[in-house]
Amino acid sequence: MIEGIEQDTLEDPPLLFREYVGAPLELKRIMDSQFKLVKTWARLKAKGGWYSWRDQLLGGVMPTLQKNAEGLRKVTPLPRRQPTHMPRHKRRDFISALLFVFPRA
């Protein structure tokens, strides 16, 4: 099927292809620029559709997540973070232990 379409296109190329091939260099540059703009427009339009879908999806989920987070905050307040500074010799021992457990390939 694809080969048939390819053969038809080679035998009788679309008008745009014929105009491009027969165009002077300056016109080809203008056409190339326009093709790039159309390609960019199509890509951004597709991206916009994806973001719209994502926004719609999150629109239904976010209120539930916010409600659950608020409920958790009421039940258990967030603990204060303690500094996690580890002395150099303990870091070295910790890294050695990790490398022993998970050896490099």
C-alpha positions as CSV (number, residue, x, y, z in Angstrom):
1,M,0.0,0.0,0.0
2,I,2.7,2.5,1.0
3,E,4.8,1.5,-2.0
4,G,1.8,2.3,-4.2
5,I,1.4,5.7,-2.7
6,E,5.1,6.3,-3.1
7,Q,5.0,5.3,-6.7
8,D,2.0,7.5,-7.5
9,T,3.8,10.4,-5.8
10,L,6.9,9.9,-7.8
11,E,5.0,9.6,-11.1
12,D,2.8,12.6,-10.5
13,P,4.1,14.8,-7.6
14,P,1.8,17.2,-5.9
15,L,1.7,20.8,-7.2
16,L,3.6,22.1,-4.1
17,F,6.5,19.7,-4.7
18,R,6.7,20.7,-8.4
19,E,6.6,24.4,-7.5
20,Y,9.3,23.9,-4.9
21,V,11.6,22.0,-7.2
22,G,11.2,24.5,-10.0
23,A,11.5,27.6,-7.8
24,P,14.6,29.9,-7.8
25,L,16.9,29.7,-4.8
26,E,15.5,32.8,-3.1
27,L,11.9,31.5,-3.3
28,K,13.0,28.1,-2.0
29,R,14.5,29.9,1.1
30,I,11.2,31.7,1.7
31,M,9.2,28.4,1.3
32,D,11.6,26.6,3.7
33,S,11.0,29.4,6.2
34,Q,7.3,29.0,5.8
35,F,7.5,25.2,6.1
36,K,9.4,25.6,9.4
37,L,6.8,28.0,10.7
38,V,4.0,25.6,9.8
39,K,5.8,22.8,11.5
40,T,6.4,24.9,14.6
41,W,2.8,25.9,14.7
42,A,1.6,22.3,14.4
43,R,3.9,21.2,17.2
44,L,2.8,24.0,19.5
45,K,-0.9,23.4,18.7
46,A,-0.4,19.7,19.6
47,K,1.4,20.7,22.8
48,G,-1.5,23.1,23.6
49,G,-4.0,20.2,23.2
50,W,-1.9,18.1,25.5
51,Y,-1.7,20.8,28.2
52,S,-5.5,21.4,27.9
53,W,-6.1,17.6,28.5
54,R,-3.7,17.6,31.4
55,D,-5.3,20.7,32.9
56,Q,-8.7,19.1,32.6
57,L,-7.4,15.9,34.2
58,L,-5.8,17.7,37.1
59,G,-8.8,19.9,37.5
60,G,-10.8,16.9,38.8
61,V,-8.0,15.5,41.0
62,M,-6.5,18.6,42.6
63,P,-9.5,19.6,44.8
64,T,-9.6,16.0,46.3
65,L,-5.8,16.1,46.9
66,Q,-6.1,19.5,48.6
67,K,-8.9,18.3,50.8
68,N,-7.0,15.2,51.8
69,A,-3.9,17.3,52.5
70,E,-5.9,19.7,54.7
71,G,-7.4,16.7,56.6
72,L,-3.9,15.3,57.2
73,R,-2.6,18.7,58.4
74,K,-5.5,18.8,61.0
75,V,-4.7,15.3,62.3
76,T,-0.9,15.5,62.3
77,P,0.9,18.8,62.1
78,L,4.1,18.8,60.0
79,P,7.2,18.1,62.2
80,R,9.9,20.7,62.2
81,R,12.9,19.7,60.2
82,Q,16.0,19.0,62.1
83,P,19.3,19.8,60.5
84,T,20.7,16.7,58.8
85,H,24.4,17.6,59.0
86,M,26.5,14.4,59.3
87,P,30.1,14.5,60.3
88,R,32.6,13.7,57.5
89,H,33.8,10.4,59.0
90,K,30.2,9.2,59.3
91,R,29.4,10.2,55.8
92,R,32.4,8.2,54.6
93,D,31.3,5.2,56.6
94,F,27.7,5.6,55.3
95,I,28.9,5.7,51.7
96,S,31.2,2.7,52.2
97,A,28.3,0.8,53.6
98,L,26.1,1.7,50.6
99,L,28.8,0.6,48.2
100,F,29.1,-2.7,50.1
101,V,25.4,-3.3,49.9
102,F,25.0,-2.0,46.3
103,P,28.4,-2.6,44.6
104,R,29.2,-0.8,41.4
105,A,28.7,-2.8,38.2
